Amino acid sequence: MRIALQVILNGEQRAKLEAYARGRRTPARVVLRARIVLLAAEGKQGFRIAHLLSIARRPGARPQV
């Protein structure tokens, strides 16, 4: 199993990503990426992030249902 890189956010970065993740007018791809980064900053692994967000771990791969 690969070890995910550690993501460290300062307060300003975290606040901006949280705003993107909640944004109703923010493009869906930006919302998803913000959620991925926030979960990574919490120390979650890639497979867990994919499971929590119901997405595939690799672009183009089909998510398992």
ChimeraX attribute file (.defattr): number of C-alpha atoms within 10 A of each C-alpha:
attribute: neighborCount
match mode: 1-to-1
recipient: residues
	/A:1	3
	/A:2	6
	/A:3	7
	/A:4	12
	/A:5	11
	/A:6	12
	/A:7	13
	/A:8	14
	/A:9	14
	/A:10	7
	/A:11	9
	/A:12	9
	/A:13	12
	/A:14	16
	/A:15	12
	/A:16	11
	/A:17	21
	/A:18	16
	/A:19	14
	/A:20	20
	/A:21	22
	/A:22	12
	/A:23	13
	/A:24	10
	/A:25	8
	/A:26	13
	/A:27	11
	/A:28	13
	/A:29	10
	/A:30	14
	/A:31	19
	/A:32	16
	/A:33	14
	/A:34	20
	/A:35	19
	/A:36	19
	/A:37	20
	/A:38	21
	/A:39	19
	/A:40	19
	/A:41	16
	/A:42	12
	/A:43	15
	/A:44	18
	/A:45	17
	/A:46	19
	/A:47	12
	/A:48	13
	/A:49	20
	/A:50	18
	/A:51	15
	/A:52	12
	/A:53	12
	/A:54	12
	/A:55	17
	/A:56	16
	/A:57	15
	/A:58	10
	/A:59	8
	/A:60	7
	/A:61	9
	/A:62	10
	/A:63	13
	/A:64	9
	/A:65	6
